[in-house]
Amino acid sequence: MTATPVDTRPLAIDARGLVKRFDKTLAVDGVDIAIPEGAIYGILGPNGAGKTTTLRMLLGIIDPDAGTRSVLGASNPQDVARRIGYLPEERGLYPAMKCDEAIGFMGALRGLPLKVGKERGRELLEAHGLGHAIDKQIRQLSKGMAQTVQLLGTLVHRPKLVVFDEPFSGLDAINQGKLEVLIRGLADEGTTVIFSTHVIAHAERLCEGIAIIAGGKVPFTGPVDEARDRIPAQVRLETRSADGPWRAALPGDTRRVGNYWSFPLPETGVEPLLKALIDGDAGILSLSIERAGLHDAFVAIAGEAAARDMVTRGGGEAA
């Protein structure tokens, strides 16, 4: 077995044992998260799991009751706030502002001169197909266009760390695809991107690492491939022969599914099985090895109840 390469990148975020209570409610219970610089990292969990609270602690918006955090090398996230871009789940822009003014204003909140922010805002609007909306007021925009303006305002000061809380919420499929392209582009430029989501497909397509949060706890944090490897790969085998001595080579938990045999990949690998099938004249018509998807891994790690909540619960996340 090939050893997993050691990631030597500095950490953009290093959080240990974060705990947060609201009155008597334990919202986050001992979260550990380590995110390398330049990574795309997903915080997965159903609404109410503690994702937003965790992000707000990492950003210094609220302080943990216990635990430590380091963000871009600073123990106090507020010391590096101007190097961070944050898109909260609760969207909001001043409706009377024009688009370039709104983007410039958001940049000014992060220390960017207003004039520079407006100039960059116009460039960003042009680059993202909204050049026709530069002089429009926010109230004149569609919901999707307004969300794009706020997204661009999050990036206008060119942060080294970008945190999106449920960024895909409310976007149609086309704009979700555009956002995925934008996130990949940020990472290619060396920006660290963290986003929370209850839609596993986005994380599976984008992330190299994830943290799964359920009930305020983190049962898994690490590479996406490591999460998927929690479930053995499945072998799907179709044979010309229905029976024969080769059947003894199939694992005991083999299932017949239509015209196929299905079973977990043996620890010894597929080669001994192939030899037994060939020697036993099974007549191999097809054989494939299918790795578990991230959804199946989430179910195995967080449980079926949490997975159901990922699908059935909507709206804003509770603390």
Disulfide bonds with the S-S distance in Angstrom:
none
